[in-house]
Amino acid sequence: MRINKPIQVFEYDFLPIGSMGFEKAHWEALGKYNDDHGGNFFRLTYNGVKFQQYVGVIQVGNITIEILPKIGKEAEPTRNKDDWQQVLIDMLRECNWMKVYTHQKASLQFKYNSILEAYLELFIKECESLLHEGLIKKYRLENGNCTSLKGNLLFGQNIHKNLVHKERFYTRHQVYDRDNMYNQLLLKALKIIPSISQSPLLKDRVYSLLLSFPELSDPKVSEATFDKLVFNRKTSSYREAIEIAAMLLLNYRPDISAGQNHVLAILFDMNDLWEEYIYRQIQRHNIHNWKIEPQEEKYFWKQTNTTRKKSIKPDIVINSDSKTIIIDTKWKLPEDNIPSDNDLKQMFVYNEYWDGMTAILLYPHAFFKEAPLFSKGEFHSIPDLNSYSRTIGGISKTIEMHTCAVMKISVLNADNKLDENTGKKINDYIKHEIFK
């Protein structure tokens, strides 16, 4: 069986009908899927689809579409997109949005045909491991005929079902077996893989798993199903597999009418991914014992005589020796290295509310640079002054002008791979230029 190569596009690209195997039937299936999800992921036009800030993979019918980070296009439009496929997978792993254990990394080095295959491979590995360890058993209540009286006798049903067979008892009783929600969700997710995977190897492994699973109930699945699951000492080993099962089941839309143009979308907001990646990088390389907090929240407005409030949350707050640095990540390239008015106003407010002297707007760099590029700018409350007086709590204090730096950090290293030293470069800059 020939495995079709995914259609690879970048954020905000336009994919016309009739291009690269993308046909009207695929376009119609995407439209139905997008309507079901609030129209957030992409925008349909009369002759194609316009992608938004979401990256990841969409499978519709017999085609797979990968949406890659737009910085790859802005860096080198003619470059091999497979490089950026691997960059995206590595970013997802770094953020634990694609779990990879140390002992698995050796077997995960081969080139995936698509990002979807990478997720399916991880899910299948988890299910194989759980089967090897033994699927968990739990107690559940079951109604049915028994040859001995156990549990609670259901009089009405017993009379109806056992009028002739006096030796039987229709009861509600406890059963201790593997037919529980954890195992049911894994089996339900495994069953859809043969219809979405184009890999014969993965399909063979799934069929082997399906033969090994016991017969289980088929649950109806919603977000509430996964919210109710509790992971304790007994079920903690299921967590990774259940997370991927949720991705597959909640984002899968079968084509009931034709059975050919199902849709599965595993998509991530690139702004959120970039923010999470930078936070984890800074935290990983934190050798200075800084206090680093993501999404620290403060209220800055409250409607009079109500409980309605507005809050602000910078992406990253770093504290060291009573000094505070605010970092806000932006997944875009500023024109002429000048931030937008809204970005600067946002950083000014952050400095004021967190008593910070320096804020950093952190952007990705489209090309490899050994050191981050940065430039500083001062906020001027009073023109041409380096400080000004302000009355705080009835006491006049001299306030120094705080600043906002613009930093551009390379996504790639010299080998065109995801730069694993991004956090070290940022921390070194902060240490030597700000916390000096």
C-alpha positions in Angstrom: 0.0 0.0 0.0 1.4 3.4 -1.0 1.4 6.0 1.8 0.4 9.4 0.6 2.7 12.2 1.6 0.8 14.9 3.7 -0.1 18.2 2.2 2.1 20.7 4.0 1.1 24.3 4.5 2.1 27.1 6.9 -0.1 29.1 9.2 -2.3 31.6 7.3 -1.7 29.8 4.0 -4.5 29.4 1.5 -5.2 25.9 0.1 -7.4 26.1 -3.1 -9.8 23.3 -4.2 -8.1 21.2 -6.8 -4.6 21.7 -5.4 -2.4 18.8 -4.2 -5.4 16.4 -4.1 -7.6 18.7 -2.0 -11.0 18.3 -3.6 -14.5 19.7 -3.0 -15.6 16.7 -0.9 -12.7 17.4 1.4 -13.6 21.1 1.5 -17.3 20.3 2.4 -16.2 17.9 5.2 -13.9 20.6 6.7 -16.7 23.1 6.6 -19.0 20.8 8.6 -16.2 20.1 11.1 -15.3 23.8 11.5 -19.0 24.6 12.1 -19.1 22.1 14.9 -16.1 23.7 16.6 -17.2 27.4 16.4 -15.3 28.2 13.2 -12.0 28.7 15.1 -9.5 26.5 13.3 -9.7 27.8 9.7 -11.8 29.9 7.4 -13.6 28.6 4.3 -13.9 30.6 1.1 -15.9 29.7 -2.0 -12.8 28.0 -3.6 -10.6 26.8 -0.7 -9.6 27.0 2.9 -7.6 29.8 4.7 -5.7 28.5 7.7 -5.4 30.5 10.9 -2.9 30.5 13.8 -3.4 26.8 14.6 -0.7 24.3 13.8 -0.8 20.5 13.8 -2.5 18.0 11.6 -5.9 17.5 9.9 -7.0 14.3 8.3 -10.0 14.5 6.0 -10.9 11.4 4.1 -7.9 10.0 2.3 -5.7 13.1 2.7 -3.6 14.5 5.6 -2.9 18.3 5.9 -0.1 19.5 8.1 -0.1 23.1 9.2 3.4 24.2 10.1 4.8 27.3 12.0 4.7 30.3 9.7 8.3 31.4 10.7 9.5 28.6 8.5 7.8 30.3 5.5 9.1 33.7 6.4 12.6 32.4 6.8 13.1 30.4 3.6 9.9 30.0 1.5 11.6 27.3 -0.7 13.0 25.3 2.2 12.1 21.7 2.8 8.9 21.7 4.9 9.8 18.4 6.5 12.4 20.3 8.6 9.6 22.4 10.1 7.5 19.3 10.6 10.2 18.0 12.9 10.6 21.4 14.6 6.9 21.3 15.4 7.1 17.8 16.8 10.1 18.7 18.9 8.3 21.8 20.3 5.3 19.7 21.2 7.5 17.2 23.0 9.4 20.0 24.9 6.0 21.3 26.1 4.8 17.8 27.1 2.0 18.1 24.6 3.5 15.0 23.0 4.8 12.8 25.7 8.0 10.9 25.0 9.8 8.9 27.7 13.5 8.6 27.7 13.5 4.9 27.0 11.3 5.4 24.0 13.4 8.1 22.3 15.6 5.7 20.4 12.7 4.1 18.7 11.1 7.5 17.9 14.0 8.8 15.8 12.8 7.6 12.5 11.1 10.1 10.1 7.4 10.1 10.5 5.2 10.3 7.4 3.0 12.8 9.3 2.6 14.4 12.7 -0.6 12.3 13.1 1.5 9.1 12.8 3.8 10.4 15.6 0.7 10.6 17.9 -0.7 7.3 16.9 2.7 5.6 17.5 2.8 7.0 21.0 -0.7 6.0 21.7 -0.2 2.4 20.4 3.0 2.1 22.5 1.1 3.2 25.6 -1.7 0.7 25.0 0.9 -2.1 24.4 2.6 -1.3 27.6 -0.7 -1.3 29.6 -1.7 -4.6 28.1 1.6 -6.1 29.0 1.3 -4.8 32.6 -2.4 -6.0 32.7 -5.5 -3.9 32.2 -6.9 -2.6 35.5 -10.1 -4.1 37.0 -12.7 -2.1 38.9 -16.0 -2.8 40.6 -19.2 -2.0 38.7 -23.0 -2.7 39.2 -24.6 -5.1 36.8 -28.2 -6.2 36.4 -28.7 -9.8 35.3 -29.8 -13.4 36.0 -27.8 -15.4 38.5 -28.1 -19.0 39.6 -27.7 -17.9 43.2 -29.0 -15.0 45.1 -26.4 -12.2 45.4 -26.7 -8.5 45.6 -30.2 -6.9 45.5 -33.1 -8.9 44.1 -35.1 -6.8 41.5 -38.6 -8.2 42.2 -40.4 -6.8 39.1 -37.8 -7.9 36.6 -37.4 -11.2 38.4 -41.1 -12.0 38.0 -41.1 -10.9 34.4 -38.0 -12.8 33.3 -38.0 -15.8 35.6 -41.7 -16.8 35.8 -40.8 -20.2 34.3 -37.2 -20.5 35.6 -37.7 -20.5 39.3 -34.1 -21.5 39.9 -32.8 -18.1 38.6 -32.6 -14.7 40.4 -32.6 -11.4 38.6 -30.4 -9.2 40.7 -28.3 -6.0 40.8 -24.9 -7.1 41.9 -21.3 -6.1 41.9 -18.9 -7.3 39.3 -15.1 -7.0 39.4 -13.7 -7.0 35.9 -12.0 -4.9 33.2 -15.2 -3.4 31.7 -14.5 0.1 33.1 -14.3 3.6 31.5 -10.5 3.7 31.3 -10.3 0.5 29.2 -13.4 1.4 27.2 -11.9 4.7 26.1 -8.6 3.1 25.0 -10.5 0.4 23.0 -12.8 3.0 21.4 -9.8 5.1 20.3 -8.0 2.0 19.0 -10.9 1.1 16.8 -10.8 4.4 14.8 -7.1 4.2 14.0 -7.4 1.8 11.1 -9.7 4.3 9.4 -7.4 7.3 9.9 -3.9 5.7 9.6 -2.2 5.1 6.2 0.6 3.1 7.8 0.3 -0.7 7.3 2.8 -1.2 10.2 0.6 0.8 12.6 -2.6 -0.9 11.4 -1.0 -4.3 12.0 -0.1 -3.4 15.6 -3.6 -2.0 16.2 -5.3 -5.2 14.9 -3.0 -7.2 17.3 -4.1 -5.0 20.2 -7.8 -5.3 19.3 -7.5 -9.1 19.4 -5.9 -8.9 22.9 -8.5 -6.5 24.4 -11.5 -8.1 26.2 -15.0 -7.4 25.1 -16.0 -4.1 26.6 -18.9 -1.7 26.6 -18.9 1.1 24.0 -19.4 4.4 25.9 -20.7 7.7 24.5 -17.9 10.2 24.8 -17.9 14.0 25.5 -15.5 16.3 27.3 -17.3 15.6 30.5 -16.4 12.0 30.2 -12.7 12.8 30.5 -13.2 15.5 33.1 -14.8 12.8 35.5 -11.8 10.5 35.3 -9.7 10.3 38.4 -6.0 9.3 38.2 -4.8 7.7 41.4 -2.0 5.2 42.2 -3.9 2.5 40.4 -4.8 4.4 37.3 -1.9 6.8 36.9 -0.2 4.6 34.3 -3.2 5.3 32.0 -2.8 9.1 32.0 -0.7 9.5 28.9 -2.8 7.1 26.8 -6.0 8.7 28.0 -4.7 12.1 27.0 -4.1 11.0 23.4 -7.4 9.0 23.4 -9.1 12.3 24.3 -7.4 14.0 21.4 -8.5 11.3 19.0 -12.1 10.8 20.2 -13.1 14.4 20.8 -11.6 15.7 17.6 -12.8 12.9 15.3 -15.9 13.5 13.1 -17.0 10.4 11.2 -18.7 10.8 7.9 -22.0 9.0 8.6 -23.5 9.5 5.1 -20.6 8.4 2.9 -18.1 6.9 5.3 -15.2 8.2 3.3 -14.6 11.8 4.4 -14.2 11.5 8.2 -12.3 14.4 9.8 -9.7 14.3 12.6 -8.0 17.4 13.7 -5.2 17.7 16.3 -4.5 21.4 16.4 -2.7 23.8 18.7 -2.7 27.6 18.9 0.8 28.6 17.9 0.8 31.6 20.3 0.1 29.3 23.2 2.7 26.8 22.1 5.4 29.4 21.7 4.6 30.8 25.2 4.8 27.4 26.8 8.0 26.5 24.9 9.8 29.7 26.1 8.6 29.3 29.7 9.9 25.7 29.8 13.2 26.6 28.2 13.8 29.4 30.7 12.8 27.2 33.6 15.0 24.3 32.4 18.1 26.5 32.2 17.4 28.4 35.5 20.7 28.0 37.3 20.4 31.2 39.2 17.5 30.2 41.5 15.2 32.8 40.1 11.5 32.6 40.9 9.8 32.1 37.5 6.0 32.2 37.3 3.8 31.7 34.2 0.5 33.5 33.8 0.7 35.4 37.1 -2.6 37.3 37.5 -3.5 40.6 39.0 -6.8 42.6 38.8 -6.6 46.1 37.4 -10.3 47.1 37.1 -13.6 46.4 38.9 -17.0 47.6 38.0 -18.5 49.6 40.8 -21.1 47.8 43.0 -20.6 44.5 41.1 -18.2 41.6 41.2 -17.2 42.1 37.6 -13.4 42.4 37.2 -10.8 42.6 34.6 -7.4 41.0 35.1 -4.0 41.1 33.4 -1.6 38.1 33.1 1.9 38.5 31.6 3.3 35.3 30.1 6.3 35.0 32.4 7.3 36.9 35.6 10.9 36.5 36.8 12.0 37.7 40.3 15.5 37.9 41.7 16.7 40.0 44.7 13.7 42.3 44.6 14.0 42.9 40.9 11.2 41.9 38.5 11.4 41.1 34.8 8.3 40.7 32.7 8.5 38.6 29.5 5.7 38.5 27.0 6.1 36.2 24.1 4.8 37.2 20.6 4.7 34.7 17.8 5.2 37.2 15.0 7.9 39.3 13.4 7.8 43.0 14.3 8.0 45.3 11.3 11.4 47.0 11.3 12.0 45.6 14.8 9.5 48.2 16.2 6.8 46.7 18.5 3.2 47.7 17.9 1.5 50.4 20.0 -0.7 47.8 21.7 2.2 45.6 22.6 4.1 48.5 24.2 1.1 49.7 26.1 0.6 46.2 27.4 4.2 46.1 28.6 4.0 49.5 30.3 1.0 48.3 32.3 2.8 45.1 33.3 5.8 47.1 34.6 3.5 49.4 36.6 1.6 46.6 38.2 4.5 44.4 39.0 6.9 47.2 39.9 9.2 46.1 37.1 12.0 48.1 35.8 12.4 46.1 32.5 9.9 44.3 30.4 10.9 42.1 27.4 8.9 41.5 24.3 10.2 38.2 23.0 9.8 37.4 19.3 11.1 34.5 17.2 13.9 35.0 14.8 13.4 33.7 11.3 17.1 32.8 10.8 19.8 31.2 13.0 21.7 33.7 15.2 24.2 32.5 17.8 23.1 35.2 20.3 19.7 36.9 20.7 19.1 40.2 19.0 17.9 42.9 21.3 17.3 46.6 21.6 16.1 48.7 24.5 13.6 51.5 24.7 12.4 53.7 27.6 8.9 54.5 28.6 8.7 58.3 29.1 6.0 59.5 31.4 7.5 62.9 31.4 9.5 63.8 28.2 13.3 64.1 28.5 13.5 63.0 32.1 15.1 59.9 33.5 13.0 59.9 36.7 9.9 61.6 38.1 8.2 62.1 41.5 5.0 60.3 42.4 3.0 60.3 45.6 2.4 56.8 46.9 0.6 56.3 50.2 1.0 60.0 51.0 4.8 59.8 50.5 6.6 61.4 47.6 8.9 58.9 45.9 11.3 59.3 43.0 10.4 56.8 40.3 13.0 55.8 37.6 11.8 55.4 34.1 11.2 51.8 33.3 12.1 50.2 30.0 11.0 47.7 27.5 13.5 45.6 25.5 12.8 43.9 22.2 14.4 40.5 21.9 14.5 38.2 18.9 15.6 34.6 19.6 16.4 32.0 17.0 14.0 29.0 16.8 16.6 26.9 15.0 20.2 26.1 15.8 23.1 26.0 13.3 22.0 22.5 12.2 18.5 23.7 11.4 17.0 21.8 14.3 15.0 23.2 17.2 17.5 25.1 19.4 17.6 23.4 22.8 19.7 26.2 24.2 17.1 28.9 23.7 16.4 29.2 27.4 20.1 29.5 28.3 20.6 32.3 25.8 17.6 34.2 27.2 18.8 33.6 30.8 22.3 34.7 30.0 21.0 37.9 28.5 18.9 38.6 31.6 21.7 37.8 34.0 24.3 40.0 32.3 22.2 42.9 30.9 19.4 43.3 33.5 20.3 41.5 36.8 23.9 42.7 36.6 
